[in-house]
């Protein structure tokens, strides 16, 4: 998904006299990206994009529709595409 994400860094005190930094990224696009990354990791060189990203790059790539996937915290499934090659 091509969408905004919220990025935050938090300072966490520890019992020892050091400070720990925690980095977090949140948002609907982050959940969808994690889902697509998991699907793509099953096959080396496999590139999967969401419909919103595909719409922006369709004129640049050859792609095959793969159907839809359910993304965590979202009611509607997301359409996904496998990138085949550049045009």
C-alpha positions as CSV (number, residue, x, y, z in Angstrom):
1,X,0.0,0.0,0.0
2,X,1.3,3.4,-0.8
3,X,0.2,5.3,2.3
4,X,1.4,7.5,5.1
5,X,3.0,5.9,8.2
6,X,3.7,7.3,11.7
7,X,7.3,6.9,12.9
8,X,8.3,7.4,16.5
9,X,11.3,7.0,18.7
10,X,10.8,6.4,22.4
11,X,13.4,6.7,25.1
12,X,13.1,3.8,27.6
13,X,14.8,4.0,31.0
14,X,16.5,0.8,32.1
15,X,17.6,-0.5,35.5
16,X,21.2,-0.1,34.6
17,X,22.5,3.5,34.1
18,X,21.9,3.4,30.3
19,X,19.1,4.6,28.1
20,X,17.5,2.4,25.4
21,X,15.9,3.8,22.3
22,X,12.9,2.1,20.7
23,X,12.0,2.8,17.1
24,X,8.4,2.1,15.9
25,X,6.5,2.6,12.7
26,X,2.7,2.4,12.7
27,X,-0.1,2.6,10.2
28,X,-2.3,0.7,7.8
29,X,0.4,0.7,5.1
30,X,2.9,-0.8,7.6
31,X,0.5,-3.8,8.2
32,X,0.0,-4.3,4.5
33,X,3.7,-4.1,3.8
34,X,4.4,-6.7,6.4
35,X,1.8,-9.0,4.9
36,X,3.2,-8.5,1.4
37,X,6.8,-9.0,2.6
38,X,5.8,-12.3,4.2
39,X,4.1,-13.5,1.0
40,X,7.1,-12.4,-1.2
41,X,9.7,-14.1,1.1
42,X,8.4,-17.5,0.2
43,X,10.1,-17.3,-3.2
44,X,13.4,-15.7,-3.9
45,X,13.1,-12.7,-6.3
46,X,9.3,-12.6,-5.9
47,X,8.0,-9.0,-5.8
48,X,4.5,-8.3,-4.7
49,X,2.8,-4.9,-4.7
50,X,-0.6,-3.7,-3.6
51,X,-3.2,-2.3,-6.0
52,X,-2.5,1.3,-4.9
53,X,1.2,0.9,-5.7
54,X,0.5,-0.9,-8.9
55,X,-1.8,1.9,-10.1
56,X,1.1,4.3,-9.8
57,X,3.6,2.1,-11.6
58,X,1.4,0.2,-14.1
59,X,2.8,2.1,-17.0
60,X,6.4,1.0,-16.1
61,X,5.9,-2.7,-15.3
62,X,4.4,-5.9,-16.5
63,X,2.5,-7.5,-13.7
64,X,0.1,-10.5,-13.0
65,X,-2.9,-10.2,-10.7
66,X,-2.7,-12.6,-7.7
67,X,-6.1,-12.0,-6.3
68,X,-6.6,-10.6,-2.8
69,X,-5.2,-11.1,0.7
70,X,-6.6,-10.3,4.1
71,X,-4.5,-7.7,6.0
72,X,-4.5,-7.5,9.8
73,X,-6.8,-4.8,11.2
74,X,-8.6,-4.2,7.9
75,X,-12.1,-5.3,7.0
76,X,-11.6,-5.3,3.2
77,X,-9.1,-7.6,1.5
78,X,-6.3,-6.0,-0.5
79,X,-5.7,-6.8,-4.2
80,X,-2.1,-7.8,-5.0
81,X,0.1,-8.1,-8.1
82,X,3.3,-10.0,-8.9
83,X,5.8,-7.8,-10.7
84,X,7.1,-9.7,-13.8
85,X,9.4,-7.2,-15.5
86,X,10.0,-3.6,-16.4
87,X,8.6,-2.3,-19.7
